[in-house]
Amino acid sequence: MNRRVFVTGGAHGIGRSMVEAFCKEGDRVAFCDVDKVLGTKVAEDAGALFCCVDVTDKDALEGCMDNLFEMWGDIDVVVNNVGIGIFKPIAEVSVEEFDKVISTNLRSAFITARKLAVHREGNGNREYGRVVNLCSSRYLMSEAGTEGYSASKGGIYALTHALAISMAKYGVTVNAIAPGWIHVNEDEVLREVDHDFHPSGRVGRPEDIARMAVFLCEEGNEFVNGQTVTIDGGVTRKMIYPE
């Protein structure tokens, strides 16, 4: 189809896997990240376009999309992948740190979707569009000290179904993917018990999430809309009792 795809936070982890997956589909792919060195390398390796952008900077993020609109004419797929976490006891985390997580993870997803809507309002394209938001299984369960991250992902869950209704007039479906434990840190040593904890028998990989994103963006799958798909190896369906 040669879609025009924009991914936020595409330099590492799940985002990088998203960039690579859509490039392999033959799509034109651009992504943003704050890591200029890694972003440049990923772009060269995958055959994508890299924009060094801090998504908390509204003007910079919208400017990046404006450049893509000018270059491509439109954006068919927006993947709101970018996400950070500041995990501290609630008595130690600052309001500013909470705000930073919300601004990065949640506010940026609204900015990109709104920008796409504004553009399509002006050019009349109603034929095909996809927004895929990265949620987390923490939107429905938590650990102590994760207030900012959990709140941002709960917001993504709600924003997704709200956007699905609002973006319908532009031919855009909006869905979210809620990953569980995904092994994105190469320095993290996984134990056998970590894999065994999952009913699927292993910890998740970034490509598990990227494959779902590609599926949601396929033509003909527009009837999947406003949904949050949990991909966690079955953990959120597992009853857990103290030993």
C-alpha positions as CSV (number, residue, x, y, z in Angstrom):
1,M,0.0,0.0,0.0
2,N,3.0,2.3,0.5
3,R,1.5,4.0,3.6
4,R,2.9,7.2,5.1
5,V,3.7,6.3,8.7
6,F,4.8,8.5,11.6
7,V,6.1,6.9,14.9
8,T,6.9,8.8,18.1
9,G,9.7,7.5,20.2
10,G,11.1,5.3,17.5
11,A,14.8,5.1,18.3
12,H,14.7,2.1,20.7
13,G,12.7,-0.7,22.1
14,I,9.1,-1.1,20.9
15,G,9.3,2.1,18.9
16,R,12.3,0.9,16.9
17,S,10.5,-2.4,16.2
18,M,7.6,-0.4,14.9
19,V,9.8,1.6,12.6
20,E,11.5,-1.6,11.3
21,A,8.2,-3.5,10.8
22,F,6.5,-0.7,8.8
23,C,9.7,-0.2,6.7
24,K,9.6,-4.0,5.9
25,E,6.0,-3.5,4.8
26,G,7.3,-1.1,2.1
27,D,5.9,2.0,3.8
28,R,7.4,5.4,3.9
29,V,8.3,5.8,7.6
30,A,9.3,8.8,9.7
31,F,9.9,8.8,13.4
32,C,10.9,11.2,16.1
33,D,13.0,10.8,19.2
34,V,15.2,12.8,21.6
35,D,18.2,10.5,21.1
36,K,19.9,12.0,18.0
37,V,22.7,9.4,17.8
38,L,20.6,6.3,18.1
39,G,17.8,7.8,16.0
40,T,20.2,8.5,13.2
41,K,21.5,5.0,13.3
42,V,18.0,3.4,13.3
43,A,17.0,5.6,10.4
44,E,20.0,4.5,8.3
45,D,19.6,0.9,9.2
46,A,15.8,0.7,8.6
47,G,15.6,3.2,5.7
48,A,13.4,5.7,7.6
49,L,13.4,9.4,8.1
50,F,14.5,10.6,11.6
51,C,13.4,13.9,13.3
52,C,15.1,14.9,16.5
53,V,12.1,16.1,18.5
54,D,11.0,16.3,22.2
55,V,7.3,15.5,22.1
56,T,6.7,17.7,25.2
57,D,7.4,20.6,22.9
58,K,4.1,21.1,21.1
59,D,5.5,23.5,18.5
60,A,8.4,21.1,17.6
61,L,6.1,18.1,17.4
62,E,3.5,19.9,15.2
63,G,6.3,21.3,13.1
64,C,7.7,17.8,12.5
65,M,4.3,16.7,11.3
66,D,3.9,19.8,9.2
67,N,7.1,19.0,7.4
68,L,5.8,15.5,6.7
69,F,2.5,16.9,5.4
70,E,4.4,19.1,3.1
71,M,6.6,16.3,1.9
72,W,4.0,13.5,1.7
73,G,0.7,15.3,1.3
74,D,-0.8,13.4,4.2
75,I,0.0,10.9,7.0
76,D,-1.8,7.6,6.8
77,V,-0.7,6.1,10.1
78,V,0.3,7.7,13.4
79,V,1.8,5.4,16.0
80,N,1.9,7.2,19.4
81,N,4.6,5.0,21.0
82,V,6.7,7.4,23.0
83,G,6.7,6.8,26.7
84,I,8.7,7.4,29.9
85,G,8.3,6.3,33.5
86,I,9.5,8.0,36.7
87,F,9.1,5.4,39.4
88,K,9.4,6.7,43.0
89,P,7.5,6.4,46.2
90,I,4.6,8.8,46.2
91,A,6.1,10.9,49.0
92,E,9.3,11.4,47.0
93,V,8.0,12.0,43.4
94,S,7.5,15.7,42.6
95,V,4.5,17.2,40.9
96,E,6.9,18.4,38.1
97,E,8.0,14.8,37.5
98,F,4.3,13.6,37.4
99,D,3.6,16.4,34.9
100,K,6.6,15.4,32.7
101,V,5.3,11.8,32.4
102,I,1.8,12.9,31.6
103,S,3.1,15.4,29.0
104,T,5.3,12.9,27.3
105,N,3.1,9.9,27.3
106,L,-0.5,11.3,27.1
107,R,-0.4,14.9,25.9
108,S,1.8,14.0,22.9
109,A,-0.8,11.5,21.7
110,F,-3.5,14.1,21.8
111,I,-1.3,16.6,19.9
112,T,-0.5,14.2,17.0
113,A,-4.1,13.0,16.7
114,R,-5.4,16.6,16.8
115,K,-2.8,17.7,14.2
116,L,-3.9,14.9,11.9
117,A,-7.6,15.9,12.3
118,V,-6.8,19.5,11.6
119,H,-4.9,18.6,8.4
120,R,-7.7,16.3,7.2
121,E,-10.3,18.9,7.9
122,G,-8.5,21.1,5.4
123,N,-7.7,18.6,2.7
124,G,-10.8,16.5,2.7
125,N,-9.1,13.1,2.9
126,R,-11.5,10.5,4.3
127,E,-10.3,7.3,2.6
128,Y,-7.9,5.6,5.0
129,G,-6.2,6.4,8.3
130,R,-5.0,4.8,11.4
131,V,-3.9,5.9,14.9
132,V,-2.3,3.3,17.1
133,N,-1.6,4.4,20.7
134,L,0.7,2.5,23.1
135,C,-1.1,1.8,26.3
136,S,0.1,-0.6,29.0
137,S,-1.3,-3.4,31.1
138,R,-0.8,-0.9,33.9
139,Y,-3.9,1.0,32.8
140,L,-5.8,-1.7,34.8
141,M,-3.3,-2.8,37.4
142,S,-0.4,-1.1,39.3
143,E,2.6,-1.4,41.6
144,A,3.4,1.2,44.3
145,G,5.3,4.3,43.0
146,T,3.9,4.2,39.5
147,E,1.3,6.9,39.7
148,G,2.5,9.1,36.8
149,Y,3.0,6.2,34.4
150,S,-0.2,4.4,35.3
151,A,-2.3,7.6,35.1
152,S,-0.8,8.3,31.7
153,K,-1.7,4.9,30.4
154,G,-5.1,5.0,31.9
155,G,-5.5,8.3,30.0
156,I,-4.3,6.6,26.8
157,Y,-7.0,4.0,27.2
158,A,-9.7,6.6,27.6
159,L,-8.3,8.9,24.9
160,T,-8.3,6.0,22.4
161,H,-12.0,5.4,22.5
162,A,-12.8,9.1,22.6
163,L,-10.6,9.7,19.5
164,A,-12.2,6.7,17.7
165,I,-15.5,8.6,17.7
166,S,-14.0,12.0,16.9
167,M,-11.7,10.8,14.1
168,A,-14.3,8.7,12.4
169,K,-15.3,11.6,10.1
170,Y,-11.8,11.7,8.7
171,G,-11.7,8.0,7.8
172,V,-9.4,7.2,10.8
173,T,-9.7,4.3,13.2
174,V,-8.1,4.6,16.6
175,N,-6.9,1.7,18.6
176,A,-4.4,1.0,21.4
177,I,-2.1,-1.8,22.3
178,A,-1.4,-2.6,26.0
179,P,1.9,-4.5,26.3
180,G,2.8,-6.4,29.4
181,W,6.4,-7.3,30.2
182,I,8.4,-6.6,27.0
183,H,12.1,-7.3,27.1
184,V,13.6,-4.0,25.7
185,N,16.6,-3.6,27.9
186,E,19.5,-5.6,26.5
187,D,21.3,-5.4,29.8
188,E,18.5,-7.0,31.6
189,V,19.2,-10.7,32.3
190,L,16.0,-12.8,32.1
191,R,15.6,-15.8,34.4
192,E,13.7,-19.0,33.8
193,V,11.2,-18.0,36.4
194,D,10.5,-14.8,34.5
195,H,9.5,-16.7,31.4
196,D,7.6,-19.3,33.4
197,F,5.5,-16.6,35.0
198,H,3.8,-16.0,31.7
199,P,1.1,-18.5,30.6
200,S,2.6,-18.2,27.1
201,G,5.9,-19.4,28.4
202,R,8.1,-16.4,27.8
203,V,8.6,-12.7,28.3
204,G,7.4,-10.5,25.5
205,R,9.5,-9.1,22.6
206,P,9.2,-5.7,20.9
207,E,8.2,-7.5,17.6
208,D,5.2,-9.0,19.4
209,I,3.8,-5.5,19.7
210,A,4.9,-4.3,16.2
211,R,3.1,-7.2,14.6
212,M,-0.2,-6.1,16.2
213,A,0.4,-2.6,15.1
214,V,0.8,-3.7,11.5
215,F,-2.3,-5.9,11.8
216,L,-4.4,-2.9,13.1
217,C,-3.2,-0.8,10.1
218,E,-4.1,-3.3,7.4
219,E,-6.8,-2.3,4.9
220,G,-9.9,-4.2,5.7
221,N,-9.4,-4.1,9.5
222,E,-11.4,-0.8,9.9
223,F,-14.0,-2.7,11.9
224,V,-11.5,-3.0,14.8
225,N,-12.0,0.5,16.2
226,G,-11.8,2.1,19.7
227,Q,-10.3,-1.0,21.2
228,T,-7.3,-1.6,23.5
229,V,-5.7,-4.9,22.8
230,T,-3.7,-6.4,25.7
231,I,-0.6,-8.4,24.7
232,D,1.0,-9.7,27.8
233,G,1.4,-13.5,27.4
234,G,-1.8,-14.0,29.4
235,V,-0.5,-12.5,32.7
236,T,-3.6,-10.2,33.3
237,R,-5.8,-13.3,33.1
238,K,-3.8,-15.2,35.7
239,M,-5.0,-15.5,39.3
240,I,-2.0,-14.8,41.6
241,Y,-2.0,-15.7,45.3
242,P,0.7,-15.3,47.9
243,E,2.8,-18.4,48.4
